[in-house]
Amino acid sequence: MSKKPNWVTIKKRYLQGEKPKDIAASYGLTARQVSDKATRESWKRKKTEIHVKADKIIEDEVLVTSKQVIVELARIAFCDATQIYEPNSNGEGFSLKSLDQIPLDLRRCIKTIEQRPIVTKEDGYIGNAITKVSFYDKVKANELLGKYLGIWQEGLKPQDQPKPQEVSTDPLIEAMAPSILEDWADHETESPEE
């Protein structure tokens, strides 16, 4: 014979981690009735030790930082897609490199790769050749970076945006800057020969 449901006791047992089906059996209820009441009234169980450990592992292993996101966006925004090509052996034109020859940073920017099988009469199927590579949207990555870094201000037209300060963090570029400017100045002042 089952007891009349005492929801205070049922709640206490549920919060201590007892399974709804075990609680329900004592009172002639279904596990669904106990679970539904717990959900409706937002009964929150204490996390068991295993749940705490699982949460810790997830936090340690899957933690995504804002720095990681910014690095990925920057990688996409500034990738040099020309690194996927190599000169043909005859010196005329270019072809796509094999995937293992493409630098890792650039491979991380690739959205899709289309391949075709390479089949020869003598050997049959010998592998795949990359026929098309598409990259994640560089413009979108730049927009997201700009928003995060405060370069773009919402609601302002491009001409009204504050002018960014030029900052160079590369000492080599800073050292080369005067000579580059001189070269550009020389190039601009040269007139074509008639």
C-alpha positions, 0 to 999 in steps of 0.5 A: 500500500502506498502512502499519500504523497507528502510533497515536502518529503518528496522534495527533500528526497529529490534534492538529496539526489534520489531518483524520481522513480524510487521516490514515486514508488513509495507514494504510488506516483509515476516518476514523470509526476515527480519530475514534472513537479520538480521542473515546475517548481524549479527544484535544484539538486546539489551537484554530485561529486561526479557532476562537479568533476565533469564541469571542471573538466569541461571548463578546463578543456573547452574554455574559450577565451576572448583572446582565442576568438580575437586571434582566430578572427585576426588569422582570418582577416589577415590571411594571405591566400596566395600561400596556397599556390605554388609555381608549376614545374614548367614555370608557367602558371600556378597550381594549388599546393597539397593540404600538407604543404599549406601552412597551419595558420592558413589551413585554419582559415579554409572554409571548404575544400573541393577535391577530385580523385586522381585515377591512372590506368596503371595504378587506379585510384592514387589519391585526391587533388584539391580543385577549389578552396574557399576561405572564411569571409575576411571582410566579416572578420575585419568588421568583427575585429573592428567592432571589438577593438572599438575602431567602428562606432555604431551609427556613424558614417565612415567619413565620421568615424574617428581616425585610427592612430597608426601604430607599428609594432614591427621594429623592422618595418619602423627601421625600413619606413624612411627608405620605403617612403623615399622609394615611393617618393622617387617612383611618384616623381619619375615621369615616363620616358617618351 
